Amino acid sequence: MQDVNAESQIPTRTPAGPTAMSRLAVPAGILAAVAGAFAYVGTVDPNQPGHYPACPLYQVTGIYCPGCGGLRSAHSFVHGDFLAALQDNALAVVGYLGFAVLWTVWVVRAARGRPLRFEPGPVHLWTLGTLLLVFTVVRNLPFGGWLHP
């Protein structure tokens, strides 16, 4: 788009902002990476030994970390076995769904030319940290056996 400068009659360029395709490039790249990771985990079964490294915390201490069972959960999720995915790592399933919602909001905002404003405050971060800590502690207590992978 060109405007004409009234004083000098010289055409000048008006910046035309990013196109919808360029605004959606990063969300599309993120989706491709996540889909590729889920496709790999869906193809290479984490229940078969030798494909993935074991959790070092569990190997050394016998304590389940918040991520223990995450690969098995993703494998079950990809294959549509949502109950098994929840049993392997319930918090991971919540994370998958949270990512899907956040990614969708990001795409809609990017398509409309609006930036994604995701600025968690200290309360949000402390809440997330507390949730991870409580999940980890409960899954390692005798009554938390239903949260074991």
C-alpha positions as CSV (number, residue, x, y, z in Angstrom):
1,M,0.0,0.0,0.0
2,Q,1.4,3.4,-1.0
3,D,0.6,6.8,0.3
4,V,1.7,10.0,-1.4
5,N,3.5,12.6,0.7
6,A,1.7,15.8,0.1
7,E,4.8,18.0,0.4
8,S,7.2,16.1,-1.9
9,Q,4.8,14.0,-4.0
10,I,7.0,11.0,-3.4
11,P,5.3,7.7,-2.8
12,T,6.0,6.3,0.7
13,R,5.4,2.8,2.0
14,T,2.9,2.3,4.8
15,P,3.8,-0.8,6.9
16,A,1.2,-3.5,6.3
17,G,1.4,-5.5,9.5
18,P,1.9,-9.3,9.5
19,T,-0.4,-11.5,7.5
20,A,-2.7,-14.1,9.0
21,M,-0.4,-16.8,7.7
22,S,2.7,-15.3,9.4
23,R,0.8,-14.8,12.6
24,L,-0.2,-18.5,12.7
25,A,3.3,-19.8,11.8
26,V,4.5,-20.1,15.4
27,P,1.4,-21.8,16.8
28,A,1.4,-24.2,13.8
29,G,5.1,-25.0,14.5
30,I,4.4,-25.7,18.1
31,L,1.4,-27.9,17.2
32,A,3.6,-29.8,14.7
33,A,6.3,-30.4,17.3
34,V,3.7,-31.6,19.9
35,A,1.9,-33.8,17.4
36,G,5.2,-35.3,16.3
37,A,6.1,-36.0,19.9
38,F,2.7,-37.6,20.6
39,A,3.0,-39.6,17.4
40,Y,6.4,-40.9,18.4
41,V,5.2,-41.9,21.9
42,G,2.1,-43.4,20.3
43,T,4.2,-45.5,18.0
44,V,7.0,-46.5,20.4
45,D,5.4,-48.1,23.4
46,P,6.9,-46.9,26.7
47,N,5.6,-50.1,28.4
48,Q,8.3,-52.0,26.4
49,P,11.7,-51.8,28.1
50,G,14.6,-50.2,26.4
51,H,13.0,-47.4,24.4
52,Y,13.1,-44.6,27.0
53,P,15.3,-43.9,30.0
54,A,13.9,-44.7,33.4
55,C,13.1,-41.9,35.9
56,P,16.4,-41.3,37.8
57,L,14.5,-40.2,40.9
58,Y,12.5,-43.4,41.0
59,Q,15.5,-45.5,40.2
60,V,17.6,-44.0,43.1
61,T,14.9,-43.4,45.7
62,G,11.8,-45.4,44.7
63,I,9.8,-42.1,44.9
64,Y,7.4,-41.2,42.0
65,C,8.1,-37.7,40.6
66,P,5.2,-35.7,39.1
67,G,6.3,-36.8,35.7
68,C,6.5,-40.6,36.4
69,G,4.0,-42.4,34.1
70,G,3.8,-39.4,31.8
71,L,5.0,-41.3,28.7
72,R,2.7,-44.2,29.4
73,S,-0.1,-41.7,29.9
74,A,0.6,-40.0,26.6
75,H,0.7,-43.4,24.9
76,S,-2.7,-44.4,26.3
77,F,-4.1,-40.9,25.5
78,V,-3.0,-41.2,21.8
79,H,-4.6,-44.7,21.6
80,G,-7.9,-43.3,23.1
81,D,-7.6,-45.2,26.4
82,F,-8.4,-42.2,28.6
83,L,-9.0,-44.2,31.7
84,A,-5.5,-45.8,31.5
85,A,-4.0,-42.4,30.7
86,L,-5.6,-41.0,33.9
87,Q,-4.4,-43.9,35.9
88,D,-0.8,-43.6,34.5
89,N,-0.5,-39.9,35.3
90,A,-3.7,-37.9,36.0
91,L,-1.8,-34.6,36.2
92,A,-0.3,-35.1,32.8
93,V,-3.8,-35.6,31.3
94,V,-4.9,-32.3,32.9
95,G,-1.7,-30.8,31.3
96,Y,-2.6,-32.1,27.8
97,L,-6.1,-30.7,28.0
98,G,-4.8,-27.4,29.5
99,F,-2.3,-27.1,26.6
100,A,-5.0,-27.8,24.1
101,V,-7.2,-25.0,25.5
102,L,-4.3,-22.5,25.7
103,W,-3.1,-23.4,22.2
104,T,-6.7,-22.9,20.8
105,V,-7.0,-19.5,22.5
106,W,-3.6,-18.6,21.1
107,V,-4.6,-19.5,17.5
108,V,-7.9,-17.6,17.7
109,R,-6.2,-14.5,19.0
110,A,-3.4,-14.8,16.4
111,A,-5.9,-15.2,13.6
112,R,-7.6,-12.0,14.8
113,G,-4.3,-10.1,15.0
114,R,-4.2,-10.0,18.8
115,P,-1.3,-11.2,20.9
116,L,-1.6,-13.9,23.4
117,R,-1.3,-12.4,26.8
118,F,-0.4,-15.2,29.2
119,E,1.2,-13.6,32.2
120,P,0.7,-15.8,35.3
121,G,1.2,-13.9,38.5
122,P,2.8,-15.1,41.7
123,V,-0.5,-16.6,42.9
124,H,-0.9,-18.7,39.8
125,L,2.7,-19.9,40.0
126,W,2.5,-20.8,43.7
127,T,-0.8,-22.6,43.1
128,L,0.8,-24.6,40.3
129,G,3.8,-25.4,42.4
130,T,1.6,-26.4,45.3
131,L,-0.5,-28.6,43.1
132,L,2.6,-30.4,41.8
133,L,3.9,-30.9,45.3
134,V,0.6,-32.2,46.7
135,F,0.3,-34.6,43.7
136,T,3.8,-35.8,44.3
137,V,3.4,-36.3,48.0
138,V,0.0,-38.0,47.8
139,R,1.0,-40.4,45.0
140,N,3.9,-41.6,47.3
141,L,1.8,-42.2,50.4
142,P,0.2,-45.5,51.1
143,F,-3.4,-44.2,50.5
144,G,-2.2,-42.6,47.2
145,G,-1.6,-45.9,45.5
146,W,-4.4,-45.1,43.0
147,L,-2.1,-42.4,41.6
148,H,0.9,-44.7,41.0
149,P,1.8,-45.2,37.4
